Amino acid sequence: MATRVAFYVLQSAKLNPLRVACKLAIKAWEHGQPVAIIAGSTSDAAAIDDLLWDAPPERFIPHDMAKPGKTRRSPIVIGCNDTEDTQAEVTINLSEDPIRHSGSRILEIVTCATESLDRSRKKYAHYRQLGYQLETHKLK
């Protein structure tokens, strides 16, 4: 199966990219797909961990932090490096770099900040050069 890349463009500064990543991860998990979330920093990874513990409050979302040499135990794994977990069907990328290793889907979160848009254009060109199927979703 060819790798598919979806760019989620957050058209409002009010949209929190970490919360969007959590919602996308939960949706994939509900469809039985293992998820890797690649945070842009260790503090973002910790914030995503907290968000998944707290939201939604009426449910438990099984997740874990990636650790070198640690076997995947949870359907949602949070890390800061795309080489930490390659067993995911869905990889949500919040880092500055394109994903090097992935399952069948990569989800890129793009904020309306100029530097985020510039990085995302470079990622788009990189994925296009690799022959990945590309799509864009605008979130208001």
Phi and psi in degrees as a GROMACS rama.xvg file:
@    title "Ramachandran Plot"
@    xaxis  label "Phi"
@    yaxis  label "Psi"
@TYPE xy
-70.7033  145.214  ALA-2
-70.774  133.654  THR-3
-111.479  139.043  ARG-4
-122.818  124.935  VAL-5
-114.111  126.545  ALA-6
-97.8477  121.076  PHE-7
-101.033  106.774  TYR-8
-93.6903  114.472  VAL-9
-84.296  106.978  LEU-10
-85.9471  1.14151  GLN-11
-129.085  137.956  SER-12
-67.383  -15.3175  ALA-13
-73.9586  -19.6977  LYS-14
-79.1564  126.87  LEU-15
-90.5385  118.182  ASN-16
-60.4381  -31.8006  PRO-17
-68.4083  -40.2515  LEU-18
-66.9475  -40.3744  ARG-19
-60.9088  -43.7866  VAL-20
-59.1787  -42.787  ALA-21
-62.5913  -44.3359  CYS-22
-61.8313  -41.7499  LYS-23
-66.1091  -39.6015  LEU-24
-64.3942  -43.3159  ALA-25
-63.112  -42.173  ILE-26
-61.6111  -44.3956  LYS-27
-64.5883  -42.9057  ALA-28
-60.8687  -40.8511  TRP-29
-61.9124  -24.3172  GLU-30
-95.0477  12.5047  HIS-31
76.5208  20.6996  GLY-32
-103.08  124.366  GLN-33
-62.3106  141.04  PRO-34
-126.141  138.473  VAL-35
-116.222  128.15  ALA-36
-106.815  121.003  ILE-37
-102.27  105.338  ILE-38
-79.9146  160.49  ALA-39
-80.0676  -15.9269  GLY-40
-159.614  167.311  SER-41
-67.0693  -32.6876  THR-42
-68.8156  -36.9185  SER-43
-65.8826  -39.5582  ASP-44
-61.1638  -43.3362  ALA-45
-64.7701  -38.9179  ALA-46
-65.4582  -40.2322  ALA-47
-64.0761  -42.1429  ILE-48
-55.7059  -47.9923  ASP-49
-61.9795  -43.3935  ASP-50
-61.6352  -40.0485  LEU-51
-70.5186  -26.3374  LEU-52
-72.9612  -33.9909  TRP-53
-95.4645  -22.8608  ASP-54
-129.648  132.298  ALA-55
-76.908  147.234  PRO-56
-65.3855  -23.0955  PRO-57
-87.3373  0.400639  GLU-58
-133.844  157.134  ARG-59
-103.262  124.106  PHE-60
-106.071  108.704  ILE-61
-68.3404  122.343  PRO-62
-153.918  166.485  HIS-63
-155.998  158.663  ASP-64
-86.9471  138.267  MET-65
-72.0727  140.518  ALA-66
-137.467  138.88  LYS-67
-54.1504  132.308  PRO-68
78.099  -0.487035  GLY-69
-91.6177  133.509  LYS-70
-78.0177  141.937  THR-71
-60.3355  126.741  ARG-72
-117.811  -21.7068  ARG-73
-112.48  152.738  SER-74
-70.6919  -18.7066  PRO-75
-122.798  121.265  ILE-76
-119.73  134.647  VAL-77
-111.782  129.877  ILE-78
-148.677  -175.035  GLY-79
-120.252  8.27489  CYS-80
-146.554  128.023  ASN-81
-71.2251  -7.22384  ASP-82
-89.2088  -6.1954  THR-83
-71.5542  -28.9772  GLU-84
-146.252  113.336  ASP-85
-112.557  9.58607  THR-86
-91.1277  0.909174  GLN-87
-80.0593  142.188  ALA-88
-81.1695  -29.398  GLU-89
-123.688  126.775  VAL-90
-116.904  120.49  THR-91
-99.6933  119.348  ILE-92
-106.694  117.45  ASN-93
-111.645  2.54992  LEU-94
-82.3496  171.256  SER-95
-77.4464  -19.3578  GLU-96
-102.748  154.235  ASP-97
-67.6294  156.787  PRO-98
-75.2267  132.391  ILE-99
-92.3604  -34.0155  ARG-100
-125.857  135.6  HIS-101
-158.377  168.152  SER-102
-85.5592  -136.013  GLY-103
-88.0815  -16.0692  SER-104
-136.993  138.348  ARG-105
-120.002  131.239  ILE-106
-115.122  118.509  LEU-107
-103.513  131.303  GLU-108
-101.537  125.684  ILE-109
-120.936  120.592  VAL-110
-87.7036  172.789  THR-111
-83.6752  1.56843  CYS-112
-68.2884  141.907  ALA-113
-55.407  -45.5554  THR-114
-65.9983  -33.1501  GLU-115
-67.7845  -41.1688  SER-116
-64.5671  -41.735  LEU-117
-62.9681  -45.8453  ASP-118
-61.8929  -40.0184  ARG-119
-67.5078  -34.7438  SER-120
-62.5546  -41.3838  ARG-121
-65.9298  -40.8233  LYS-122
-62.8171  -43.3335  LYS-123
-58.2708  -47.115  TYR-124
-63.0807  -39.6726  ALA-125
-62.0383  -49.2699  HIS-126
-65.408  -38.02  TYR-127
-63.0166  -41.3906  ARG-128
-61.8738  -31.9216  GLN-129
-78.6915  -7.80246  LEU-130
84.1866  16.6127  GLY-131
-71.6787  151.848  TYR-132
-78.0433  125.048  GLN-133
-113.811  142.074  LEU-134
-147.238  158.601  GLU-135
-129.092  137.03  THR-136
-125.861  127.633  HIS-137
-99.177  126.111  LYS-138
-111.094  127.346  LEU-139
